[in-house]
Amino acid sequence: MEITTEKTVLEGRIAFLKQKKASDLIILKLQYQKTIDSFNPINLLKKSAEEFISTPNLKSILFNEIIRLGTSYLTKNVLNEHSTNPLKRILGKIVKFGLKNFIKKNKLYN
């Protein structure tokens, strides 16, 4: 009697392990598909855009960058401090110095 009960117990365990193996394989295939989808370039771009849009201080960051780019353009192109005209050079340096101090005092950008 012991041999048949041990045999049935082993058969039951084998059947259980086969079912577990099949379910683990299905879970592994689903996880593989999720991983492949997450590394798709379009999905990477979407995820990055969602993270960028959900940034809490996005407006202040954009405003600070626009101010920084505007002051850089103003000091380098409009008031060219490397000009051959000495008056324009001096004026460009003064404006650049004034803008930098204004921005530092108001902490418009880091």
C-alpha positions in Angstrom: 0.0 0.0 0.0 2.8 2.4 0.8 4.2 2.2 -2.7 0.9 3.2 -4.4 0.3 6.1 -2.0 3.8 7.4 -2.5 3.4 7.0 -6.2 0.2 8.9 -6.2 1.7 11.6 -4.0 4.7 11.9 -6.5 2.3 12.0 -9.5 0.3 14.7 -7.8 3.5 16.7 -7.1 4.7 16.2 -10.7 1.3 17.4 -12.0 1.4 20.5 -9.7 5.0 21.3 -10.9 4.0 21.0 -14.5 1.1 23.4 -14.0 3.4 25.8 -12.1 5.9 25.6 -14.9 3.2 26.3 -17.5 1.9 29.3 -15.6 5.4 30.6 -14.9 6.1 30.4 -18.7 3.0 32.4 -19.5 4.0 35.1 -16.9 7.5 35.1 -18.3 6.3 35.6 -21.8 4.0 38.5 -20.7 6.8 40.2 -18.9 9.1 39.8 -21.9 6.4 41.4 -24.1 6.1 44.3 -21.6 9.8 44.8 -21.6 10.1 44.8 -25.4 7.2 47.3 -25.6 8.8 49.6 -22.9 12.1 49.7 -24.9 10.3 50.7 -28.1 11.7 54.1 -29.2 8.2 55.6 -29.5 7.2 54.4 -26.0 10.5 55.8 -24.6 9.7 59.2 -26.1 6.1 59.1 -24.8 7.3 58.2 -21.3 9.9 61.0 -21.4 7.3 63.5 -22.6 4.9 62.5 -19.9 7.6 62.8 -17.2 8.5 66.3 -18.6 5.0 67.5 -18.6 4.3 66.2 -15.1 7.2 68.2 -13.7 5.7 70.3 -10.9 7.6 73.5 -11.6 7.6 73.3 -15.4 6.4 76.8 -16.0 9.1 78.4 -13.9 11.8 76.3 -15.6 10.5 77.3 -19.0 10.3 80.9 -18.0 13.8 80.9 -16.6 15.2 79.3 -19.7 13.4 81.9 -21.9 14.8 84.7 -19.8 18.3 83.2 -20.0 18.2 82.8 -23.7 16.8 86.3 -24.2 19.5 87.9 -22.2 22.2 85.9 -23.9 20.8 86.9 -27.3 20.5 90.5 -26.3 24.1 90.8 -24.9 25.8 88.8 -27.7 23.9 89.9 -30.8 22.1 93.2 -30.2 24.7 94.8 -28.0 27.7 93.2 -29.4 30.5 93.7 -26.9 33.1 92.5 -29.5 32.2 95.2 -31.9 34.8 97.5 -33.5 32.8 100.5 -32.3 34.2 101.3 -28.8 30.9 102.9 -27.6 28.9 99.8 -28.6 31.5 97.6 -26.8 31.3 99.6 -23.6 27.5 99.7 -23.7 27.4 96.0 -24.3 29.6 95.2 -21.3 27.6 97.6 -19.1 24.3 96.0 -20.1 25.6 92.5 -19.7 26.9 93.3 -16.3 23.6 95.0 -15.3 21.5 92.1 -16.6 23.7 89.5 -14.8 23.4 91.4 -11.5 19.6 91.8 -12.0 19.2 88.1 -12.6 21.3 87.1 -9.7 19.4 89.4 -7.3 16.0 88.1 -8.5 17.3 84.5 -8.8 15.6 84.1 -12.2 17.8 81.1 -13.0 20.5 79.1 -11.4 
